[in-house]
Amino acid sequence: MSETPISRRRLIAGAGAGLLLSGCDRLNQSPAFRSVLQQAEGLHMASQRLIGGREALAREFTPADLSASPRANGNVTAQDEGWRRHRDSGFADWSLKVFGLVERPLALPLSALRALEQRDQITRLDCVEGWSAIGQWQGPRLATVLDMARLQPQARYIVFHCADRMGAVPYYESIDLIDAFHPQTILAWRMNGAPLPESHGAPLRLRVERQLGYKHAKFVMALEARASLAGLYGGRGGYWEDHSDYAWYAGV
């Protein structure tokens, strides 16, 4: 597997996450400390988008750069019984649900997603644990699907509901509309020239190339357009954000 040097930003992000996960409970429970973290996250998001621009592209690579055995981040299978039945039938009757603040709710089978205009990109996944892997991904742009559903004016976030779980809690993630409509943000159903394997999130996963790996939701079952993240599980926009103080915006 190809390894790449850890940038200063990635080192800080990984060290910070490790600090929070390794027993600094007193800090984690301090309102003042949590406020500092949240302010730093907002500053990081604003500065990255100001410097790089909203349309700045993540680096793309060549086939020669592909990792020999790309490591899978997160869960390598899903626990949802409905997903398991779909897996056992080759996802023949599976469909992606799109609901929430949309004018046209959708249920899109894999055949419909494959029939849309496709984007093919070779990009790197950077894990908060410090490793990286380069893979080739294909799928329609998320923007295409959202345009089909016609977002209502009050929509601000897209939530990804997933079939895998962390204990008793379903995995979920979210991004704002800036990242949702970014040209490299795709719903990948194909990896390295073959249908997405189970360990990498079959039948569909998010690729949001300018953020760390935990934002790349796997085993995606539904998209929900929302005006706010408040009231959704822990209210911070993702499983790890709710449970470990990972940043909601995980830009690289």
C-alpha positions in Angstrom: 0.0 0.0 0.0 1.3 3.4 -0.9 2.2 5.6 2.0 2.6 9.3 1.9 4.3 11.7 4.3 2.1 13.1 7.1 1.6 16.8 6.6 1.8 19.2 9.5 -1.9 19.7 9.4 -2.6 15.9 9.4 -0.2 15.4 12.3 -1.9 18.0 14.4 -5.3 16.6 13.6 -4.3 13.1 14.4 -2.5 14.1 17.6 -5.5 16.1 18.7 -7.9 13.3 18.0 -5.6 10.9 19.8 -5.3 13.1 22.8 -9.1 13.3 23.1 -9.5 9.6 22.6 -6.8 8.4 24.9 -8.1 9.6 28.3 -8.2 13.3 28.6 -11.8 13.1 29.9 -11.4 16.1 32.2 -10.5 18.4 29.3 -13.2 16.8 27.1 -15.8 17.6 29.7 -14.7 21.2 30.2 -17.1 23.6 28.5 -14.2 26.1 28.0 -12.0 23.5 26.3 -14.8 22.3 24.1 -15.5 26.0 23.1 -11.8 26.4 22.1 -12.0 23.3 19.9 -15.2 24.5 18.2 -13.7 27.9 17.6 -10.5 26.4 16.1 -12.6 24.2 13.8 -14.5 27.2 12.5 -11.3 29.1 11.9 -9.8 26.1 10.1 -12.8 25.8 7.8 -12.9 29.5 7.0 -9.2 29.8 6.4 -9.0 26.7 4.2 -11.9 27.9 2.0 -10.5 31.4 1.9 -7.0 30.3 0.9 -7.9 27.5 -1.4 -11.3 28.7 -2.7 -14.6 26.9 -2.6 -13.8 25.1 -5.9 -10.2 24.2 -5.2 -9.5 20.6 -6.2 -7.9 17.9 -4.1 -4.8 16.4 -5.8 -5.5 13.7 -8.3 -3.0 10.9 -9.2 -2.2 8.5 -12.0 -2.8 4.8 -12.2 0.8 4.2 -11.4 0.2 5.8 -8.0 -2.6 3.3 -6.9 -2.0 1.6 -3.6 -1.4 -2.1 -4.1 -3.7 -3.2 -1.3 -5.8 -0.1 -0.3 -6.7 -0.3 3.3 -10.3 0.1 4.3 -11.1 2.8 6.9 -13.9 2.3 9.4 -16.2 -0.7 9.5 -15.6 -3.4 6.9 -19.2 -4.7 6.9 -22.6 -3.4 7.9 -25.0 -4.8 10.5 -28.3 -3.6 9.1 -30.5 -6.6 8.2 -32.0 -4.8 5.2 -28.6 -4.1 3.8 -27.5 -7.7 4.4 -30.5 -9.0 2.3 -29.6 -6.6 -0.4 -25.9 -7.7 -0.3 -26.9 -11.3 -0.6 -29.0 -10.5 -3.7 -26.2 -8.5 -5.3 -28.0 -5.2 -4.5 -30.4 -5.9 -7.3 -33.3 -4.3 -5.5 -31.4 -1.8 -3.5 -32.1 1.9 -3.9 -30.7 5.2 -2.6 -33.4 7.2 -0.8 -33.2 11.0 -1.0 -35.6 12.8 1.4 -36.0 15.8 3.7 -36.0 19.3 2.4 -36.4 18.3 -1.2 -39.2 19.0 -3.7 -38.8 15.6 -5.3 -38.0 12.7 -3.0 -36.1 9.9 -4.8 -35.4 6.2 -4.7 -32.6 5.6 -7.1 -31.5 2.0 -7.9 -27.8 1.3 -8.7 -28.7 1.1 -12.4 -30.0 4.7 -12.3 -26.9 6.0 -10.5 -24.7 4.2 -13.0 -26.7 5.7 -15.9 -26.0 9.3 -14.7 -23.0 11.2 -16.0 -19.9 9.7 -14.2 -16.8 11.2 -12.7 -13.7 9.1 -12.5 -10.9 10.3 -10.2 -7.8 8.8 -8.6 -7.5 10.4 -5.1 -6.0 9.8 -1.7 -7.9 9.0 1.5 -6.2 10.4 4.5 -7.1 8.7 7.8 -7.1 10.5 11.1 -5.0 7.6 12.4 -2.2 8.7 10.2 -2.2 6.4 7.2 -3.3 7.1 3.6 -4.2 5.1 0.5 -4.8 6.0 -3.1 -7.7 4.5 -5.1 -9.6 5.1 -8.3 -13.3 6.0 -7.7 -16.2 6.3 -10.1 -19.7 7.6 -9.6 -22.1 10.4 -10.3 -21.5 13.8 -8.7 -23.5 14.3 -5.5 -24.6 17.6 -7.1 -26.3 15.8 -9.9 -28.5 13.8 -7.5 -29.3 16.8 -5.4 -30.3 18.7 -8.6 -32.6 15.9 -9.5 -34.2 16.0 -6.0 -34.5 19.9 -6.2 -33.4 21.2 -2.8 -35.7 23.5 -1.0 -34.3 27.0 -0.2 -33.9 26.3 3.5 -31.7 23.2 3.0 -28.1 23.8 4.4 -26.7 20.3 5.1 -26.8 16.8 3.5 -26.8 13.9 6.0 -25.6 10.5 4.9 -27.5 7.7 6.7 -25.5 4.4 6.7 -26.1 0.7 7.2 -23.2 0.1 9.5 -23.3 0.7 13.2 -20.9 1.6 16.0 -22.3 -0.5 18.8 -26.0 0.3 19.0 -25.7 3.6 17.1 -26.1 3.8 13.3 -23.2 5.5 11.5 -24.0 8.8 9.9 -22.1 11.8 8.5 -22.9 15.2 7.1 -21.5 18.0 4.9 -22.6 21.4 4.0 -23.7 22.5 0.5 -20.3 23.9 -0.4 -18.8 20.5 -0.2 -21.9 18.8 -1.5 -21.7 20.7 -4.8 -17.9 20.5 -5.0 -16.9 18.9 -8.4 -15.0 16.1 -6.7 -17.7 15.1 -4.3 -19.2 11.9 -5.7 -21.3 8.9 -4.8 -18.8 6.1 -5.6 -20.2 2.7 -6.7 -17.0 1.6 -8.4 -13.4 1.3 -7.1 -10.3 0.4 -9.0 -12.3 -0.7 -12.0 -14.7 -3.0 -10.2 -17.9 -2.6 -8.2 -17.3 -1.2 -4.8 -16.2 -4.1 -2.4 -18.0 -4.7 0.9 -15.0 -3.7 3.0 -15.0 -0.3 1.3 -18.7 0.4 1.7 -20.8 -1.4 -0.9 -22.9 -0.6 -2.7 -22.3 3.2 -2.4 -20.0 5.5 -0.4 -19.3 9.2 -0.3 -16.1 10.6 -1.6 -15.6 14.1 -0.2 -12.0 14.5 -1.3 -11.0 17.6 0.7 -11.8 16.0 4.1 -10.4 13.2 6.3 -11.5 9.6 5.8 -14.1 9.4 8.6 -16.2 12.0 6.6 -16.3 9.6 3.6 -19.5 7.8 4.7 -19.7 4.1 3.7 -22.7 1.8 3.2 -24.8 4.8 2.3 -28.5 4.0 2.3 -30.1 7.5 2.3 -29.5 11.2 1.9 -31.4 13.7 3.9 -31.4 17.4 3.2 -31.7 19.4 6.4 -31.7 23.1 7.5 -29.9 22.2 10.8 -28.0 19.4 12.4 -29.7 20.1 15.8 -31.8 17.2 17.1 -30.1 14.6 14.9 -28.5 12.0 17.2 -25.9 13.9 19.2 -26.4 17.1 17.2 -22.8 17.6 16.0 -23.3 16.1 12.5 -21.6 12.7 12.6 -21.0 9.7 14.7 -17.4 10.5 15.6 -18.2 14.1 16.1 -20.9 13.2 18.6 -18.8 10.6 20.5 -15.2 11.7 20.4 -14.9 15.4 19.6 -13.6 14.8 16.1 -14.1 18.0 14.1 -17.2 18.3 12.0 -15.1 20.0 9.3 -12.1 17.7 8.7 -10.4 19.5 5.9 -7.0 18.3 4.6 
